[in-house]
């Protein structure tokens, strides 16, 4: 059974769903911020975990300023507010894509709330060598320029050229999600791609961290960033099934099994 709740924080109502029993596991969504992306994954994990997934500020069912610029520090505080509202102690945290950025920020801000972190393919390109980071930032600038001149559909098509391992249709806006792509490109995209995690703070946090990338992601920029963050943190890196969104568009069951193995092997130190 799924229980739906809301926590009020910083002038927004953050909607979240709770499913299952066991250790607390928080799932943080990436671009567009709607927790529906985790529906299958949550179901498969709910026999072992109390799984919590939430709609990010101004996305999905959550309120907030839909025309406001994304604030990564505030996004971290929103995640902390959800964990605190549960009153179940610290949580294992899985963040994907921009959700991995938020999970890293949450861990840096509130290590006492994070029992262990799995950050999947965070798009933190500025952590890469300068020449490579500049290349990707130039492409992202073109995506933003295309959005401003030609609209979300063409901008997302250009952005889709960055992705490896799945059909471009998987990230192309359809009519019912066009509004969320508009918000993503107008108010989140730049902030996500310019975020740099606090390596020194994370390294000294005492929180066990595992970086992951999909085995189908190859040399995609977001797979390289996962490996580079792991190198700089001197933490574990693990290849996991699928591509950037393998838990949604590919084998959610196998992804859940591998995620559980990572938690059991690398994060369960109690």
LOLUM-303219 format. One record per residue (C-alpha): residue number from 1; x, y, z. Coordinates in steps of 0.1 Angstrom, whole numbers, padded with zeros to 4 digits, m for minus. Layout:
N
R   pos    east   north      up
R   NUM       X       Y       Z
...
end
This chain:
270
R   pos    east   north      up
R     1    0000    0000    0000
R     2    0012    0035   m0009
R     3    0007    0063    0016
R     4    0008    0099    0002
R     5    0019    0128    0024
R     6    0030    0164    0023
R     7    0056    0184    0042
R     8    0055    0222    0043
R     9    0090    0238    0040
R    10    0102    0272    0028
R    11    0068    0282    0014
R    12    0062    0250   m0006
R    13    0043    0218    0000
R    14    0065    0189   m0009
R    15    0044    0158   m0018
R    16    0059    0124   m0012
R    17    0048    0087   m0012
R    18    0058    0060    0012
R    19    0057    0023    0003
R    20    0070   m0009    0019
R    21    0087   m0019    0051
R    22    0124   m0020    0062
R    23    0153    0004    0062
R    24    0144    0039    0050
R    25    0154    0045    0013
R    26    0148    0080   m0002
R    27    0147    0082   m0041
R    28    0155    0117   m0056
R    29    0144    0123   m0092
R    30    0164    0143   m0117
R    31    0153    0167   m0144
R    32    0115    0175   m0143
R    33    0115    0162   m0107
R    34    0084    0140   m0108
R    35    0087    0109   m0086
R    36    0065    0089   m0111
R    37    0098    0081   m0127
R    38    0105    0057   m0098
R    39    0071    0039   m0097
R    40    0084    0006   m0109
R    41    0117    0008   m0090
R    42    0098    0016   m0058
R    43    0075   m0013   m0061
R    44    0103   m0038   m0066
R    45    0122   m0024   m0036
R    46    0092   m0022   m0013
R    47    0096   m0058    0000
R    48    0129   m0049    0015
R    49    0128   m0011    0022
R    50    0105    0017    0033
R    51    0108    0035    0000
R    52    0100    0072   m0001
R    53    0099    0092   m0034
R    54    0089    0128   m0036
R    55    0080    0154   m0063
R    56    0106    0181   m0063
R    57    0097    0217   m0055
R    58    0073    0232   m0082
R    59    0072    0198   m0100
R    60    0045    0171   m0100
R    61    0022    0175   m0071
R    62    0045    0198   m0051
R    63    0040    0235   m0049
R    64    0064    0263   m0051
R    65    0073    0291   m0075
R    66    0070    0276   m0110
R    67    0089    0306   m0124
R    68    0116    0305   m0097
R    69    0152    0295   m0105
R    70    0163    0262   m0091
R    71    0185    0266   m0060
R    72    0206    0235   m0054
R    73    0211    0243   m0017
R    74    0173    0247   m0013
R    75    0168    0214   m0032
R    76    0190    0197   m0006
R    77    0171    0213    0022
R    78    0138    0200    0007
R    79    0152    0165    0006
R    80    0162    0169    0043
R    81    0127    0182    0051
R    82    0112    0150    0037
R    83    0135    0128    0058
R    84    0128    0148    0089
R    85    0091    0146    0084
R    86    0092    0108    0083
R    87    0107    0107    0119
R    88    0123    0074    0111
R    89    0159    0084    0115
R    90    0186    0086    0088
R    91    0180    0072    0053
R    92    0198    0055    0025
R    93    0196    0079   m0004
R    94    0195    0071   m0042
R    95    0197    0101   m0065
R    96    0196    0099   m0103
R    97    0210    0125   m0127
R    98    0201    0159   m0113
R    99    0187    0140   m0083
R   100    0223    0127   m0077
R   101    0234    0164   m0076
R   102    0207    0170   m0050
R   103    0217    0139   m0031
R   104    0253    0150   m0030
R   105    0242    0184   m0017
R   106    0219    0168    0009
R   107    0248    0147    0021
R   108    0271    0177    0023
R   109    0245    0197    0043
R   110    0230    0171    0065
R   111    0253    0140    0068
R   112    0234    0131    0100
R   113    0204    0123    0079
R   114    0221    0101    0053
R   115    0230    0065    0063
R   116    0245    0059    0029
R   117    0244    0075   m0006
R   118    0242    0061   m0041
R   119    0247    0089   m0067
R   120    0238    0077   m0102
R   121    0253    0096   m0131
R   122    0253    0132   m0117
R   123    0257    0157   m0146
R   124    0285    0177   m0128
R   125    0306    0184   m0159
R   126    0327    0212   m0143
R   127    0344    0185   m0122
R   128    0359    0171   m0155
R   129    0392    0183   m0170
R   130    0388    0219   m0181
R   131    0389    0212   m0219
R   132    0362    0186   m0216
R   133    0341    0206   m0192
R   134    0342    0235   m0216
R   135    0331    0214   m0245
R   136    0300    0202   m0227
R   137    0292    0236   m0213
R   138    0293    0250   m0249
R   139    0268    0223   m0260
R   140    0246    0231   m0230
R   141    0247    0268   m0239
R   142    0235    0258   m0274
R   143    0206    0238   m0258
R   144    0196    0269   m0238
R   145    0199    0291   m0269
R   146    0178    0267   m0289
R   147    0151    0266   m0262
R   148    0150    0304   m0262
R   149    0147    0307   m0300
R   150    0130    0275   m0312
R   151    0113    0260   m0281
R   152    0115    0229   m0259
R   153    0111    0202   m0285
R   154    0141    0212   m0306
R   155    0161    0220   m0275
R   156    0154    0185   m0260
R   157    0163    0170   m0294
R   158    0197    0187   m0293
R   159    0201    0177   m0256
R   160    0193    0141   m0266
R   161    0224    0139   m0287
R   162    0244    0138   m0255
R   163    0228    0106   m0244
R   164    0241    0071   m0250
R   165    0223    0037   m0249
R   166    0187    0045   m0256
R   167    0164    0060   m0282
R   168    0161    0097   m0283
R   169    0123    0094   m0280
R   170    0128    0085   m0243
R   171    0137    0121   m0235
R   172    0118    0139   m0262
R   173    0088    0159   m0248
R   174    0054    0146   m0254
R   175    0023    0167   m0252
R   176    0014    0158   m0216
R   177    0049    0166   m0202
R   178    0057    0196   m0224
R   179    0051    0220   m0195
R   180    0077    0202   m0173
R   181    0103    0203   m0200
R   182    0096    0241   m0203
R   183    0103    0245   m0166
R   184    0133    0222   m0167
R   185    0149    0242   m0196
R   186    0139    0276   m0184
R   187    0147    0273   m0147
R   188    0167    0242   m0138
R   189    0190    0232   m0167
R   190    0217    0258   m0162
R   191    0218    0254   m0124
R   192    0220    0216   m0127
R   193    0248    0217   m0152
R   194    0269    0243   m0133
R   195    0266    0226   m0099
R   196    0299    0214   m0084
R   197    0297    0191   m0054
R   198    0317    0200   m0022
R   199    0343    0173   m0025
R   200    0362    0182    0007
R   201    0329    0184    0028
R   202    0317    0151    0014
R   203    0350    0134    0020
R   204    0349    0144    0056
R   205    0312    0137    0061
R   206    0317    0101    0073
R   207    0288    0090    0050
R   208    0296    0060    0028
R   209    0291    0070   m0008
R   210    0289    0049   m0039
R   211    0289    0064   m0074
R   212    0272    0045   m0102
R   213    0269    0046   m0139
R   214    0249    0024   m0163
R   215    0268   m0003   m0182
R   216    0251    0009   m0213
R   217    0261    0046   m0207
R   218    0296    0040   m0221
R   219    0316    0072   m0223
R   220    0287    0095   m0219
R   221    0296    0127   m0200
R   222    0274    0117   m0170
R   223    0292    0083   m0167
R   224    0325    0101   m0168
R   225    0314    0125   m0141
R   226    0303    0096   m0119
R   227    0338    0080   m0122
R   228    0355    0113   m0117
R   229    0336    0121   m0085
R   230    0344    0086   m0072
R   231    0381    0093   m0080
R   232    0381    0126   m0062
R   233    0362    0113   m0032
R   234    0382    0080   m0031
R   235    0349    0062   m0028
R   236    0334    0031   m0044
R   237    0323    0032   m0081
R   238    0300    0005   m0095
R   239    0286   m0002   m0129
R   240    0249   m0009   m0128
R   241    0225   m0023   m0154
R   242    0211   m0001   m0181
R   243    0216    0035   m0193
R   244    0210    0069   m0177
R   245    0173    0060   m0170
R   246    0177    0022   m0169
R   247    0153    0019   m0139
R   248    0125    0035   m0159
R   249    0129    0024   m0196
R   250    0148   m0009   m0192
R   251    0148   m0036   m0165
R   252    0135   m0020   m0133
R   253    0135   m0054   m0115
R   254    0172   m0061   m0122
R   255    0181   m0025   m0113
R   256    0164   m0029   m0080
R   257    0183   m0061   m0073
R   258    0216   m0045   m0081
R   259    0208   m0014   m0061
R   260    0199   m0036   m0031
R   261    0232   m0054   m0035
R   262    0251   m0021   m0035
R   263    0234   m0011   m0003
R   264    0240   m0044    0013
R   265    0277   m0047    0003
R   266    0289   m0011    0005
R   267    0266    0009    0026
R   268    0252   m0014    0053
R   269    0279   m0009    0080
R   270    0256   m0012    0110
end
